[in-house]
């Protein structure tokens, strides 16, 4: 590399001598006879090193160096003072101004060349290191962004900042678990092409992942249309329960925009259920040396999934443990006691419709007037066990409906939050045949023989259109 050196001296003989010595070594030379000329030359040619005299007319070498170091464009150029001013105070001042060396006149040519070569080499190493750092930072950001698509931002940052973050192992910690799941997506997917399924699912997940990140949740798993989120790990926080509840409300609110975008693509609306629970779990890296993931495991993770299974579309249910750890005011729209499978005792659940400061989130009122059906609509239904349809087919009648709810008259005893699959046949009343998946919101009053209030979780498109047409 042909380095360019700027020689700044007001004595022509000195310039001539320096030029001859430096050119013999293959250096390109620029010349200035005072400080002002030097600043002008630097702006035009940007030399690799400057040999600077101190005693010069108009602007001395010290002031010239001060201005060079004050300018971002010339700050990094190595400056060697070459001067007859050799008092200790002068040398100290030169280094304080940012010079890399100080050579006294008269100088030894071999010593001067050695110093010039050394500082040019050091500056080249500095510039190479700076370029490597830029490239490393760019690569680090690329890895972080790519890695962050498979794990949460917090997990990616933790692992990239600390190599031991890749080690297998975990710890017990109290966290809050959020589980969400779409209602009716399986039925919708059956009517779509594979590319449409992925497109609509990604549209939904894009919106949800953005909300989860806003409330500092760590996505443990995305299983189809279900999302499992941890709050309080790997980055610990005291208000993990509050952030989880706020996140759940924000996710439900974000469904309005998701459905608007789905409608633009000709797809049916979707609803989501969310369950939240707080408790101790094991968090950490699980797997093998070849395949590892950050996850939470334990019975409390499973319990969050159970709570989610009790939700209807648009609902957010939280456990009593989660509610106890939230200090913000909560709008409780309902309260249930359930008997989850695998749990040692009954579970008290709360339907959350809003949250006060500092989050200030509120779900819209979903209650609608029920439209009486005359005559009642005869139906057959089964009670779902987990994801499986029960074998016993029961009879009933829908006595009143709207697009999201209905009243089911039946002699069967229905437990609150149990799931139903209802088959509807076409009748002379004008309704088409179809299927309704529903959840029991309020069981029938056995003493008064009243109907059970049910919440629709999925309705076949033809039946939904008919429900929307009712006045």
N, C-alpha and C positions, 0 to 999 in steps of 0.2 A: 504494500500500500504506500503510495507517494504522499507523505504527510506534508502539509503546508505550515510553515512557520512565519509568523509576523515579527519582524525586527523593528523595534521602536527606539530610535536614538537620534539626537540632534547633531551628532558629529559624523560627517561623511566618511572619515577614515575608519571609524568603528563599524559603520554599516558595511563598508567595503570588505573589511576583514571578516566580519561575521558571515556575510553572504558567501565569501569564498570557502570558508570552512564548512558551512552547512551544505552548500551545493555539491561538494565533493562526496558527501554521504547520501546524495540523491534526494535531498529535501527540496521542495518548492518554496520559494521565498517571496514574501511581500514586505514592503518597506513603508514606514511612516516616520516623520521627523519630529512629531510632537504628539501630545495626548489627543488633541481634537482630530488630527488626521487618523490616528490609530482607531478611534471609535468609528470613524467613517469607513475605514478599510474593513474592520470587523463586520460591520453591517453588510458589506458587499461580498466578502469572500469567506467569512467564517473560518478562520485558521484553526489548526489542530493544537497549536501551542503559541504562546507569545513570550518573546524576550523583551523585557521592558526596562528602559532606563528610568531613573528617578528625576534627575535634574534636567528639565527641559523647559523651553519657553512656552507661554500661553497656558499650558496645563501640565503639571508635573506628573510623574509616574504614579504617585500615591493616589491622587485624585482620579487618574485614569483607571487604576485598578478598582477603586471604589465604585465607579460608574459601571465598569464591566460586570462586577459581581452583583450590582443592583438590577441588572437587566436579565430577565429570564432567558433570553436568546443567547447570551454570552456567558452566563454564570458558570457553566461547567468547563469553559476553556481553561486549561492549565496556564498559569502565569508564573514565569521565573523572573525575578528582579535581577538585572545585570547592571551594577552601578558601583560608583566609587564611594557612595555613602554607606559606610560600614560600621557606624556606631551601633552599639547594642540596641539603643532605642529605635534606630531606623530599621534594624533587622526585625525586631519585635513588631513594629508597626506594619511592616510588609506582610508578615505572616498573619497578623490580626485582620488585615484587609482581604485575606483569602489566597495569597500567593502560595504555590506549592514548594518553592525553593528561593534561595537568595544567594547569588554569586557575586563575589567582589571583583572589581576591576583593579589592576589588570588581571585577566583570567588565564588559566591554563586551557588551551584548546581541547586537550584530551579529557580533562575533567568536565569541561562544559558539555562536550558531546556525550559523555557518559550520563550526565544528569538529564540532558535533553532526551536521550534514548530511553532512560528509565521512566521519565514522566510520561512520555508518549506511550510506552508500553502499558504503564499503569492506567492511563486514561482509556486506552483501547480495551483493556480488561474491564474497566468500569462500565464502558458503554456496552460491551458484550453481555456483562452481567445484568445491566438494566434491561437489555432486550430479552434476555432469557427470563427475567422476572416477569416482563410483560407477557411473554409467551406462556409461562407457567401459570400466571393468573388467568389468562384466557382459557387454558386447558382445564384449570381447576374449576372455572365457572361452567365450562361445557360439561364436565363430569358431574358437577353439582346439579346442574339443570337436568341432565339426562337421568341421573340417579334419583333426583327428586320426583321424577314421573312414576317411579315404582315404590318409593317410600315417601313419608312426609318430609317437608322442608326441615323440620327439627331433627329428625333421625338422620337425614343426609348430612346436615351441618355437623351434628355431633360426631358422626363417624369420620368425616373428612378432617375434622379438627383434631381428632384423637384416635390414633391407630388401634388402641385397646378397645375402641368402640365396636370393632369387628369380632371381638372375642365372644365365644358362646358363654351363656350364663345369664342369670337374672337376679332379681331382688323382689321382695314383697313390698308392695306399696298400695296405699289407698288411692284409688282413681275413680273416675266416673266413666261409665261405658254407655255409649249411644249406639243403638241399632235402628236402622231405617230399612224399609222395604216398600216397594211399590205395590199398589193394589191394581189388579187387572192387567199387568204387563204381560203375563204369560198368555192370556187370551188375546191381547192385542198382537203379540208377536206371531201367533198362529195365523193371523190374517195378513202378515207382511212378508216381503221378500227378505232374505238374509241381510243384504246391504241396508235395507230400511231399518231392520231391527238394530243393527250396530249404530246407524246414524241417529236414531231416536234415543237409544240408550246413552250414547256419548253426549247428546244434547242435554239430557237430564243430569248425567254425572258431572259434566263441565260446570253446570250451575251449582250443584251441591258441593263439589270440591272447593269451589271459590268461597262459599259460605263457611265451610268447615275450617279452611285456612284462616279466615277472618277472625274466628273465635279460638284459634290456636289448638285445634284438635289434631290428633295424629291418626291418620287412617290406617287401621290395622289390616283391614281386608275389604276388597270389593268382590262380591260373589254375585255375578249377574247384575241384578237390579238392587241388591242388598248392600248396605255399607255398614261396617263396624268401625267405630271411632273411639279412641281413648283420649280422655282429658286428664292431665296431670302427669303424663309420662310421654317421652323420656324427660321433658323439661318439667320439673315440679312446679306447681303453683297452688296456692292456698284456696283459690276460688274455682277449682276445677268443676264442681257441681253446678255453680251458677253459670259458668261459661257453657257447659253442656246443655243446660236448659235453654239458655239464650240462643245457642246454636240451633237447637231443635225448632224453636219458634221461627227463627230466621229461615231455616230450610223450608218450613211449611209456607211461609210467606213467599219464598222464591218460586214455589210451584205455580203461582199465577203467571209468571213470565215464561216458565217452561211450557205450560199449557198454551199460552198465546203463540209461542213459536211452533209447537206441535200442530196447532190448528192451521197455521199458515201452510204447513206441509200436508194438510188433509188427514191428520191423525186424530184419534179420539183423545179426550182428556184423560189424564192419569191422576191418581191420588196416592198419597204416601202415608204410612203409619210409622210412628217413631216411639221407641221405648227407651227409657233411661234409668240406670241404676248405679248406685255408689257403693263401693265396698273394697276390701283388700283383694288384690290379685297378684300373680307373679308376672312381672314385666321384664323383658330382656330379649336377647338374641337366641332364637331356637333354630334347630336344623342341623346341618353338617358343615364341614369346612368348605364344601363346594356349593351349598345352597343354604343360605341363612336369611331369616327375616326377623324383624323386630315385632313382637307380639305380646299380647296379654292372655294369660291362661288362668283358669280357675272356675269354680262354680258360679262366681258373681258375673263372669262373662256370659255364661249360659243363662243366668237369670235375666240379664238384660234382653237376651233373645226371646225368652218366655214372655216378658212384659210386652215386647213389640208384637208378639203374636196375638195379644189381646186387643190391639188397636184396630179401629176402623180407619178408612181413608180420611186424611186431614187431622187425625188425632195425634196428640202428644201425651203419652202416659208416663209418669215417673213413680218410682218407688218411694216409700216413706223414708228410707235412708237418704235418698237424694234430696227429698224435700227438706229434711232436717238440717242439711248442710248449706242451704241457700238462704242468705240473709235478705236478699231483695224481696220486695212484695210480689206475691204470686196471685194471679187470677185463677181460681180453681173452679172449673166448670162442671166437675163431677168427681165422684169418689166411689171406688169399688173395692170389694174384698174377694180375692180369687184363691183357688187352691192349685197352684202350679204343680205339674208332675215333677217328681224328683226333689221337691222342696219339703223341708221338715215341718213347716208351719204355713198357715195362710199368709197371703201377701196383700197388703193394702196399697192400692194404686190411686193416683190423683191425675185427673185430666187437666192439663194446664192450657189456659187460653190467653194468658198475658203475663208480663213481667215488668216490674217498675224499675226505677233508677238503680244503676246507671245504664241499663240496657233499653228500657222503654220500648218494649215490643208487645204487640197485641194482635191476635188473630181475629178476623172478622166473624161476626155472629153467623153461624151456619144454619140456624133453625129456620125452617120454612113451614108454611101452612100445609097440613095434610089435606088432600082432596079425597072425599069419600067416594068409593066405588059402588055403584048400584047397577046391577047386582054385584056382590063381591066376586073377586076373581079367584076361581079354584086353582090350587097349586098342589104339587107334590114336592116334598123336600126330604133331605137327609141331613143328619148332623155330622159335620166333619170331625175326624179325629186326627189331629196334627194336619198333615197334608193329604190324608186319605179320606175318601168318601165312605161314610158309614153304610152298612148293609141294609139297615131298616129304612124302608120308604114310608114316610108319614104323610098324612093328608092335612090340608089347611086351606085357608082363604085369606087373600089380601083384601082387607076391608077399606083401607085408605092408603094413599101413596103420594109422594112427590118425587123429584128426581134423585133424591139422596136417602130417603127414609120410607118406611111403610109400617103398617100395623098388620100383624099376622095372627089370625084367629086359629087356634089349634087346641086339641085336647091333650097334646103332649106337654110334658113339663120341660121347659127350656131354661137352662142355666144362663145367668148373665154372662155376656162376652163369648158365649159359644158361637161357633161358626156354622152357617147353614149353606147348603147348595139347593136352590129352589128352581124347579122346572115349571115353566109356564107354557100352557098350550094355547093355540089360537082359539078365540071365542067369537061369538056373534057380536060382542061389544066392540069389536074392532081392533083388539090388541093382537100383535103378532106372537108367534111362539118364540121362546128364548130361554135364557138362563140368567139367574141372579145369584150372586154370592153375597151373603149378608152376615152381619154379626148382631147378636141379641143385645140391645142397649138397655132395655127395661123388660124383665120377664113378665109373663102373663100373671094376672092376679087370679089365683086359683079359686078364691072365695067368691069373687064377683064374675068369674068366667070372662074376664076382659082379655083383649088381644095383647100380644107381646109387641113392643116397639123394637123394630129392627133397623139397622143401619146398613145401607147397600155398600159393598166394597167393590163390586164389579157387576156391570150390567151389559148384556149383549147389545150391540149397536142398534138393532131394530127395536128392541124393547125400550132402550134409552130414548130413541126418537119419539116413540109413542108416549112415554112418560112426560117428555118435554111439551108435548102437544096438549096435555090435559089442562083444563082451566077450572 
